[in-house]
Amino acid sequence: KSECILRRVLSRTGPSKAFINGSAATLGQLREIGESLIDIHSQHEHQSLLNKSIHRRLVDAFAGAGTLAETVHQHYQQWHLANEELSQLKEALQSQTEQHQLLRYQLEELDELGLQPRELEQLEAEQQRLASAGNILASGQQILSLTESGDTNNCSSLINQAIRLGDNINDESPELTNCRELLQNAQIQITEAISSLNHYLSQVSIDPQRQEIVEQRLSNIYQIARKHQIQPAEIDLTHNKIKSAFVQIDGIDDRIAELSEAVKECHQSYLSNAGQLSKARLTASRTFDQQIATHLQTLGMEGCHFITQLSPLENTTISAHGMESIEFLVSTNPGQSPRPLSKVASGGELSRISLAIQVISAQASAIPVLIFDEVDVGIGGGTAEVVGRMLRQLGNAGQVICVSHQPQVAAQAHQHLSASKNINDGQTDSQMVVLEEQEKIAEIARMLGGVKLTEQTLAHAREMLLGAG
């Protein structure tokens, strides 16, 4: 036999402590496990019947559709969040349409320009050569004349002469040797310079057509730079920034399409589950109403007509709690049309209706322990005895703990405990005592006749206990 002991320690000086089977736990854990073990029905619950949301919860619980109702709520939340984001994105897209169009135009213009890496640098160098081709060629030819061509006075011929004269000097001194090496190196460098110059000049030509193409390309580049108020060298960086901004805005369209599909799927899932929930509610409400009617008759409300009204919402309405609103209607007198509880039921009638609902809900509950805290307030006589029998019947199927001041109700119990409060040395102590047979009789008699017990009240109490069940 397994046990689960829940314990909470309240301290005057510090926070409270919670334990489950001796292990420390949070209050949330204690509450969660407690709610699955014990269901408390209080004397004020009939006031909650004035709240329509309680009607829905009671019907769902009776239908065993609590999980399905939670699933419907989750699908609603998913739909709501996706739809909310979709609306925000559509609004953002509308406000960014003009900017998007501008970015598209700028991006297309820069894509069309198609500036390549180092192209600007190369074009500017080429343009400079083409524009100065005449001067370059003339200067280049002069350099060549001075270095190798022309008369014998060019530098190449002169250095050759100097080298030959140096070789004619029959002296191997370090200074003269160094002079010969330097002249030979100079000759090599001049030869290399002439080669480089010839290669360069071979690339230079007076080409007006090519010059026009280059200058037109540069003009286009400079014009785009002026539009964006940047230096031509910054075009590539600007191009990347515009592309990034455009993709970011353009991505909204993809996200909108994605969210639109998500909204559609969430809505379909919602409708599917909400439809199942509606069927479960409709089926359960019929049985619920029949059982309520039966219990109300036994509670002395023979002419009472109870209806669980399921009102479908508009087709365009999607609710977190399903596709219908639920409200309890009642007619307490024959010939009267059923109306909401708050408009037709008196306090006493509402208490009886609440008691009937609580008993029926408890019958359908899977929670093993039910506590009824003075739910019989305002009920007496034969009706109180009926209430006691109802609670006893529930006790046959599970553990029922009932706090009552009605002897007719208490007499129906299988076991009796007496609760008392005593003050000793300025301290208040509460006690719970299990009553034996004679103590039961005395307590029922006290409830019937007051402080002074008589043989008549004791006999009445014995009769009530013998008649229980």
C-alpha positions as a printed Julia matrix, in Angstrom:
469×3 Matrix{Float64}:
   0.0    0.0     0.0
   1.57   3.28   -1.11
   1.2    6.53    0.78
   1.64  10.17   -0.16
   2.06  12.54    2.75
   1.82  16.26    2.04
   3.13  18.53    4.78
   3.49  22.28    5.12
   5.28  23.95    8.02
   4.29  27.54    8.86
   6.82  29.59   10.77
   6.28  32.87   12.6
   9.74  34.15   11.73
  10.47  32.81    8.27
   8.93  31.49    5.09
   6.82  28.36    5.1
   8.25  24.99    4.06
   6.56  22.28    2.02
   7.3   18.54    1.93
   6.09  15.57   -0.13
   6.81  12.25    1.6
   9.51  14.0     3.64
  11.28  15.56    0.66
  11.39  19.34    0.27
   9.01  20.66   -2.39
   7.69  23.97   -3.66
   4.22  25.28   -2.87
   3.42  24.94   -6.57
   4.27  21.23   -6.49
   2.25  20.8    -3.31
  -0.72  22.56   -4.91
  -0.45  20.56   -8.14
  -0.45  17.16   -6.47
  -3.05  18.29   -3.93
  -5.48  19.32   -6.66
  -5.27  15.85   -8.17
  -6.02  14.22   -4.81
  -8.61  16.45   -3.14
 -11.55  18.46   -4.5
 -13.09  21.04   -2.12
 -16.71  22.2    -2.43
 -17.43  25.2    -0.2
 -20.64  26.73    1.09
 -20.14  29.8    -1.09
 -19.86  27.94   -4.39
 -23.44  28.78   -5.32
 -22.26  32.38   -5.82
 -19.82  31.18   -8.48
 -22.78  29.89  -10.5
 -23.5   33.48  -11.43
 -20.31  33.38  -13.53
 -20.85  31.87  -17.0
 -17.24  30.7   -17.22
 -17.97  28.36  -14.29
 -20.86  26.87  -16.28
 -18.49  26.02  -19.12
 -15.93  24.43  -16.8
 -18.59  22.31  -15.06
 -19.98  21.0   -18.35
 -16.48  20.23  -19.69
 -15.57  18.43  -16.47
 -18.81  16.42  -16.56
 -18.16  15.55  -20.21
 -14.63  14.42  -19.37
 -13.48  16.95  -21.96
 -11.09  18.95  -19.83
  -8.05  17.85  -21.85
  -9.85  18.5   -25.13
 -10.87  21.97  -23.92
  -7.23  22.69  -23.04
  -6.17  21.51  -26.51
  -8.7   23.88  -28.08
  -7.32  26.7   -25.94
  -3.74  25.9   -27.02
  -4.68  25.89  -30.72
  -6.45  29.2   -30.18
  -3.34  30.68  -28.59
  -1.17  29.44  -31.47
  -3.61  30.89  -33.98
  -3.85  34.16  -32.06
  -0.08  34.66  -31.81
   0.51  33.82  -35.48
  -2.37  36.04  -36.59
  -1.14  38.9   -34.39
   2.36  38.73  -35.89
   0.87  38.45  -39.38
  -1.17  41.63  -38.88
   1.87  43.49  -37.55
   4.02  42.4   -40.51
   1.34  43.39  -43.02
   1.12  46.81  -41.39
   4.92  47.14  -41.39
   5.1   46.1   -45.04
   2.51  48.69  -45.99
   4.46  51.45  -44.26
   7.71  50.32  -45.94
   6.32  50.0   -49.46
   7.78  53.29  -50.67
  11.16  52.55  -49.11
  11.05  49.07  -50.6
  10.39  50.48  -54.07
  13.26  52.97  -53.71
  15.65  50.23  -52.58
  14.53  48.04  -55.46
  15.26  50.84  -57.96
  18.66  51.6   -56.4
  19.59  47.93  -56.29
  18.63  47.39  -59.93
  20.66  50.47  -60.91
  23.74  49.25  -59.03
  23.31  45.72  -60.35
  23.16  47.13  -63.86
  26.31  49.18  -63.24
  28.06  45.94  -62.25
  31.22  47.56  -60.92
  33.96  44.93  -60.61
  36.72  44.81  -57.97
  39.56  47.26  -58.79
  37.76  48.24  -62.01
  37.59  51.91  -61.02
  41.32  52.02  -60.29
  42.15  50.33  -63.59
  39.79  52.53  -65.61
  41.2   55.72  -64.14
  44.74  54.57  -64.93
  43.75  53.6   -68.47
  41.91  56.88  -69.01
  44.93  58.78  -67.89
  47.14  56.85  -70.37
  44.71  57.32  -73.24
  44.31  61.03  -72.54
  48.09  61.49  -72.38
  49.0   58.96  -75.1
  50.61  61.57  -77.4
  52.79  63.03  -74.68
  53.61  59.58  -73.33
  54.73  58.28  -76.72
  56.79  61.43  -77.47
  58.49  61.34  -74.06
  59.03  57.62  -74.39
  60.75  58.0   -77.74
  62.99  60.7   -76.29
  63.97  58.4   -73.46
  64.74  55.64  -75.94
  66.85  58.09  -78.03
  68.83  59.07  -74.96
  69.36  55.51  -73.85
  69.95  53.34  -76.94
  68.88  54.73  -80.31
  69.95  57.77  -82.23
  73.57  58.86  -82.46
  76.51  57.45  -80.54
  75.96  59.92  -77.72
  73.15  57.91  -76.07
  73.83  56.77  -72.55
  74.06  53.11  -73.49
  76.83  53.77  -76.04
  78.63  56.13  -73.68
  78.63  53.59  -70.86
  79.88  50.92  -73.25
  82.74  53.25  -74.19
  83.47  53.86  -70.52
  83.53  50.12  -69.85
  85.99  49.53  -72.73
  88.24  52.35  -71.51
  88.21  50.9   -68.03
  89.15  47.5   -69.37
  92.17  49.1   -71.13
  93.57  50.25  -67.8
  96.0   47.62  -66.65
  95.43  47.98  -62.94
  93.58  45.63  -60.6
  93.25  48.0   -57.69
  90.07  47.59  -55.63
  88.86  51.07  -56.55
  89.18  50.47  -60.28
  87.61  46.99  -60.01
  84.65  48.5   -58.16
  84.32  51.18  -60.86
  84.2   48.53  -63.62
  81.47  46.55  -61.74
  79.35  49.65  -61.22
  79.58  50.54  -64.93
  78.57  47.02  -65.91
  75.64  47.14  -63.47
  74.6   50.49  -64.89
  74.65  49.0   -68.38
  72.43  46.1   -67.2
  69.96  48.48  -65.51
  69.78  50.7   -68.58
  69.07  47.63  -70.72
  66.28  46.54  -68.31
  64.89  50.09  -68.23
  64.79  50.17  -72.04
  62.98  46.8   -72.06
  60.39  47.96  -69.52
  59.86  51.21  -71.4
  59.35  49.39  -74.7
  56.83  47.06  -73.05
  54.96  50.01  -71.58
  54.97  51.97  -74.84
  53.63  48.92  -76.68
  50.48  49.23  -74.58
  50.09  52.93  -75.24
  48.31  53.97  -78.36
  46.28  56.91  -79.5
  42.82  55.26  -79.52
  40.01  57.85  -79.43
  37.31  55.18  -79.62
  38.64  53.25  -76.6
  39.2   56.53  -74.78
  35.55  57.45  -75.32
  34.37  54.04  -73.99
  36.56  54.34  -70.89
  35.5   57.91  -70.17
  31.81  57.01  -70.62
  32.19  54.12  -68.17
  33.89  56.4   -65.66
  31.15  59.0   -66.18
  28.5   56.41  -65.3
  30.41  55.42  -62.17
  30.87  59.04  -61.06
  27.2   59.8   -61.73
  26.02  56.89  -59.5
  28.41  58.05  -56.76
  26.97  61.57  -56.9
  23.41  60.19  -56.62
  24.3   58.41  -53.41
  26.47  61.29  -52.23
  29.5   59.07  -51.81
  32.99  58.75  -53.21
  33.27  56.48  -56.28
  35.46  54.1   -54.29
  32.54  53.59  -51.84
  30.1   52.29  -54.46
  30.75  48.62  -53.7
  30.15  49.11  -49.95
  26.95  51.06  -50.63
  25.79  48.36  -53.03
  26.13  45.71  -50.31
  24.27  47.86  -47.75
  21.35  48.46  -50.1
  21.2   44.78  -50.99
  21.1   43.83  -47.3
  18.33  46.36  -46.55
  16.33  45.2   -49.54
  16.64  41.53  -48.58
  15.55  42.35  -45.04
  12.37  44.08  -46.23
  11.87  41.57  -49.0
  12.05  38.82  -46.36
   8.83  40.19  -44.84
   6.97  38.82  -47.85
   8.36  35.34  -47.19
   7.51  35.59  -43.49
   4.0   36.79  -44.33
   3.51  33.8   -46.62
   4.86  31.49  -43.91
   2.63  33.0   -41.22
  -0.41  32.94  -43.5
   0.05  29.2   -43.89
   0.6   28.8   -40.12
  -2.58  30.78  -39.36
  -4.51  28.57  -41.77
  -3.16  25.35  -40.22
  -3.8   26.56  -36.65
  -7.33  27.56  -37.61
  -8.02  24.14  -39.14
  -6.65  22.37  -36.06
  -8.74  24.63  -33.87
 -11.92  23.93  -35.84
 -11.3   20.19  -35.77
 -10.79  20.04  -31.99
 -13.44  22.65  -31.22
 -15.91  20.62  -33.27
 -15.17  17.53  -31.19
 -15.53  19.61  -28.03
 -18.92  20.94  -29.18
 -20.2   17.39  -29.75
 -18.95  16.28  -26.33
 -20.58  19.29  -24.66
 -23.9   18.73  -26.43
 -24.04  15.05  -25.48
 -22.95  15.69  -21.9
 -25.32  18.63  -21.38
 -28.35  16.43  -22.04
 -27.33  13.87  -19.42
 -26.24  16.68  -17.09
 -29.65  18.38  -17.31
 -31.49  15.1   -16.7
 -29.47  14.34  -13.58
 -29.84  17.9   -12.29
 -33.61  17.65  -12.74
 -33.71  14.35  -10.82
 -31.69  15.74   -7.91
 -33.69  18.97   -7.78
 -36.88  16.98   -7.42
 -35.43  15.09   -4.46
 -34.37  18.45   -2.99
 -37.93  19.72   -3.02
 -37.86  21.66   -6.29
 -40.29  19.5    -8.29
 -41.39  22.31  -10.58
 -37.86  23.46  -11.4
 -36.75  23.14  -15.01
 -32.96  23.28  -15.59
 -31.37  23.76  -19.02
 -27.73  23.96  -20.14
 -27.91  26.36  -23.06
 -25.21  26.06  -25.74
 -25.26  29.13  -27.98
 -23.12  28.87  -31.13
 -20.86  31.86  -31.75
 -20.91  33.75  -35.03
 -19.09  32.06  -37.89
 -16.44  34.79  -37.92
 -15.8   34.49  -34.18
 -13.02  32.3   -32.86
 -12.94  31.89  -29.09
 -10.32  30.49  -26.75
 -13.0   28.29  -25.18
 -14.67  26.76  -28.21
 -17.37  27.55  -30.71
 -20.22  28.18  -28.28
 -21.03  30.01  -25.09
 -22.5   27.98  -22.23
 -25.0   29.24  -19.69
 -27.25  27.58  -17.13
 -30.91  28.57  -17.41
 -33.6   27.73  -14.9
 -37.35  28.03  -14.51
 -38.35  27.61  -10.87
 -42.1   27.72  -11.49
 -44.25  25.96  -14.12
 -45.17  28.18  -17.04
 -42.1   30.4   -16.72
 -39.55  30.52  -19.52
 -36.05  29.43  -18.48
 -33.86  32.42  -17.69
 -30.29  32.93  -16.35
 -29.75  31.8   -12.75
 -28.93  35.3   -11.54
 -32.31  36.62  -12.66
 -34.73  34.01  -11.37
 -33.19  31.96   -8.56
 -33.46  33.05   -4.93
 -30.64  32.45   -2.47
 -32.19  29.23   -1.16
 -32.98  27.96   -4.65
 -29.48  28.8    -5.83
 -28.01  26.87   -2.9
 -30.02  23.75   -3.79
 -29.17  24.02   -7.48
 -25.52  24.46   -6.55
 -25.66  21.41   -4.28
 -27.21  19.29   -7.04
 -24.51  20.42   -9.47
 -21.74  19.74   -6.95
 -23.02  16.23   -6.24
 -23.3   15.41   -9.95
 -19.88  16.94  -10.68
 -18.38  14.94   -7.82
 -19.87  11.74   -9.26
 -18.12  12.44  -12.54
 -14.85  13.46  -10.88
 -11.8   11.21  -10.92
 -10.42  12.9    -7.8
 -10.39  10.34   -4.94
 -11.16  12.68   -2.0
 -14.08  15.13   -1.95
 -14.54  17.73    0.8
 -17.92  19.42    1.27
 -17.62  22.41    3.58
 -21.1   23.29    4.89
 -22.71  23.02    1.47
 -26.02  22.35    3.25
 -26.34  25.87    4.69
 -29.91  27.13    4.34
 -31.33  23.61    3.91
 -33.17  21.78    6.66
 -35.75  19.12    7.47
 -36.43  16.41    4.95
 -34.36  18.17    2.3
 -31.32  18.04    4.57
 -31.84  14.28    4.97
 -31.91  13.93    1.19
 -28.63  15.86    1.02
 -27.13  13.5     3.57
 -28.19  10.49    1.51
 -26.64  12.03   -1.6
 -23.35  12.52    0.19
 -23.49   8.99    1.64
 -24.03   7.63   -1.86
 -20.92   9.51   -3.0
 -19.05   8.05   -0.03
 -19.75   4.56   -1.3
 -17.59   5.28   -4.35
 -14.82   7.38   -2.78
 -13.67   9.27    0.27
 -16.09  12.07    1.2
 -15.37  14.46    4.05
 -18.3   16.67    4.99
 -18.34  19.58    7.45
 -21.94  20.06    8.57
 -24.11  21.5    11.33
 -27.18  19.65   10.11
 -27.98  16.53   12.17
 -29.93  15.03    9.24
 -26.76  15.28    7.11
 -24.33  14.17    9.82
 -26.43  11.11   10.68
 -25.93   9.7     7.19
 -22.13   9.53    7.54
 -20.22   6.25    7.86
 -17.79   7.77   10.37
 -17.94  10.82   12.59
 -15.28  13.2    13.84
 -15.86  16.08   16.19
 -13.89  19.29   15.7
 -13.33  21.54   18.72
 -11.27  24.56   19.69
  -9.87  25.08   23.2
  -7.93  27.89   24.84
  -5.26  26.84   27.34
  -2.83  29.29   28.92
  -3.61  31.9    26.3
  -2.95  29.44   23.45
  -5.63  28.22   21.06
  -5.61  24.53   20.16
  -7.78  22.8    17.58
  -8.66  19.14   18.01
 -10.23  16.45   15.88
 -11.61  13.43   17.73
 -13.02  10.21   16.26
 -16.4    9.5    17.87
 -17.44   6.1    19.13
 -21.06   4.88   18.95
 -22.35   6.55   22.12
 -20.42   9.72   21.33
 -22.03   9.82   17.89
 -25.5    9.61   19.46
 -24.68  12.37   21.94
 -23.28  14.66   19.25
 -26.28  14.16   16.92
 -28.58  14.78   19.92
 -26.7   17.98   20.74
 -27.12  19.15   17.16
 -30.83  18.38   17.41
 -31.65  19.84   20.82
 -28.87  22.13   21.95
 -26.62  21.96   25.0
 -29.02  20.05   27.28
 -29.48  16.46   26.21
 -32.78  14.7    26.94
 -33.86  11.12   26.53
 -36.12  12.28   23.76
 -33.33  13.89   21.73
 -31.02  10.94   22.39
 -33.72   8.54   21.19
 -34.26  10.67   18.1
 -30.52  10.66   17.43
 -30.39   6.82   17.73
 -33.28   6.54   15.32
 -31.57   8.82   12.79
 -28.33   6.84   12.95
 -30.14   3.52   12.61
 -32.05   4.84    9.61
 -28.94   6.06    7.82
 -28.26   4.43    4.51
